[in-house]
Amino acid sequence: MIDGLRPYPDIKQTGLPWLGDVPAHWDVRRNGRLFGARREIGFPDLPVLEVSISRGVRIRDFDGGGRKQEMADRSKYQRAARGDIAYNMMRMWQGAVGIAPADGLVSPAYVVARPFSETDAPYYAYLFRTAAYMRETDVFSRGIVPDRNRLYWESFKQMSSVYPPIDEQRLIVRFLDWHGAQTAKLIRAKKKLIALLNEQKQAIISRAVTRGLNPNAKLKASGIPWLGDVPSDWEVKRLKWVTRLQRGYDLPADRRIAGPYPVVSSGGVIDYHTEYKVHAPGVVMGRYGSTEAVLYIENDFWPHNTSLFVTDFQGNLPLWCYYLLRTIPKADHSGKSAVPGVDRKDLFDIVVTVPTYAEQIEVVKGIEDRSKELNKAISAVEREVALVLEFRLRLIADVVTGKLDVRLAAASLPEAIDFEPAGLLPDDEAAELDLDQPGTEELAA
């Protein structure tokens, strides 16, 4: 429990289902009284900004390897001044909104809202990304296809928002930024523990896949430095004679129709679709981004084009192939572009050792038996992280809508806090959610 939090003593009804009761001294105002539209073009020398659902607005790093190309004609870009709110008209209902960290340019497909003097933009960045407000945004959005509806400025300015006094808005932001910084520290510690547990698990996998389960087995030199000595009765083959890999299939977010089949990218399941491309069981690995990630899929699925998937196990046990792909040094075969990636043709030349099918079954069973306790520990810590994030989101919603009074707690906190208020989640956690998530859009698009 955080000290200094309490319900407000006096409340009043707002008549807004999404908002409910608010403190008696708070107001409810239309967004047109809080923000003005900024429609300025002709600033081609400003940096380009981008937005993501999880991390808000940032300066786009083209040298860092974005997935989209920069527009050729910057004269059509809109200027967003530092401190403005910018949002994606088609993704505001999913939380694609944030504060411009510097003067920059955004696509004409976005709205730039200039806060008035009694409006604290960071407070509204928190409010606009709560689940209740995003549902309200969806109601005010208009379009032919529901998941491509647009929230135009004319609709945005008619929406109602809660309005605490400006000094209280700033105290709320100070508290939430402080809490975000504490949450980030806690999650980093949990992530380090998970990483250590995964290292122990990977050691078990690597040993079993390259040496087998019998510590007294007769060995022979493989001739491959990273493999070393291997069981003498195992075959040594190039990967292309063990599994065949193929690039996944493109499926943009606006073409996905909710269904039972997972869409699997380099980072895991990113969505579900009505169609599948591959029968289960399947093995998927990262082609870009998370190149070390390898996933075992137990249902028919759609492999995303950011991934590689096994098309032919060539008579080998699929689950053994999954563990095998977890052991090969894929980073050594990444391209030299800014975005980390692997070429399947390079992977095919990697030399691996292959036991008989019967021994593959034994190896898989041995890995799973020896990893059981580690898996339990990893799941427990991952659940703790999920609960921390769930609490974070719930706390934000309660604080910005006046269900909890944080003024006393915030007054004792420093004004300068090492946390970026652009997103609801700690930055390292948010980064993991960005890649290929449905609705993750860039302002430069």
PyMOL commands that set and color helices and strands:
alter all, ss='L'
color gray80, all
select helices_A, chain A and resi 31-33+62-64+74-76+92-94+121-128+131-140+146-148+153-156+166-211+239-241+253-255+318-327+330-333+344-348+357-400+407-411+427-434
alter helices_A, ss='H'
color red, helices_A
select strands_A, chain A and resi 11-12+22-23+27-30+35-37+49-52+56-59+78-80+85-88+97-99+104-106+110-115+160-163+219-221+229-231+235-238+244-247+261-265+268-273+282-286+294-297+302-303+307-312+351-354
alter strands_A, ss='S'
color yellow, strands_A
deselect
rebuild
show_as cartoon
